[in-house]
Amino acid sequence: MPLVRVEILKGQTAEHKKAILDAIHNALVEAFKIPDHDRNQKLYELDPEWFERSPGKSGLSDGGLRGFVCAGVPGAGDPGFPRKDL
């Protein structure tokens, strides 16, 4: 059972958070063939003052999760939330 840890800035709607978790789970099911019921995810919401990143950076490299969720997995092209949030 994979354990997924997601960190986001506070202030997102419940629907937005669910879309993020669903997109990640669907990508894992498709890419690694884990059973659909095998889901263990934790979402942490951070206050902006405790979330540091380089100016102009999203926090992910071009080869990071963005590529995994949006490009590397068939059917994951539209994760259900803005791509900039990956």
BELJO-V684975 format. One record per pair of residues at least 12 apart in sequence whose C-alpha atoms are under 6 Angstrom apart, sorted by the first residue. I is the first residue (numbers start at 1). J is the second residue. D is the distance in Angstrom with one decimal. If there is no record, write none. Layout:
i->I j->J d->D
i->I j->J d->D
//
This chain:
i->1 j->38 d->5.9
i->3 j->40 d->5.2
i->3 j->41 d->5.8
i->4 j->41 d->4.6
i->5 j->42 d->4.9
i->5 j->43 d->6.0
i->6 j->43 d->4.7
i->7 j->43 d->5.9
i->7 j->44 d->4.8
i->7 j->45 d->5.9
i->8 j->45 d->5.1
i->9 j->45 d->5.4
i->9 j->46 d->4.8
i->10 j->45 d->5.0
i->10 j->46 d->5.4
i->10 j->47 d->5.7
i->19 j->80 d->5.8
i->23 j->79 d->5.3
i->27 j->69 d->5.8
i->27 j->73 d->6.0
i->66 j->86 d->5.5
//
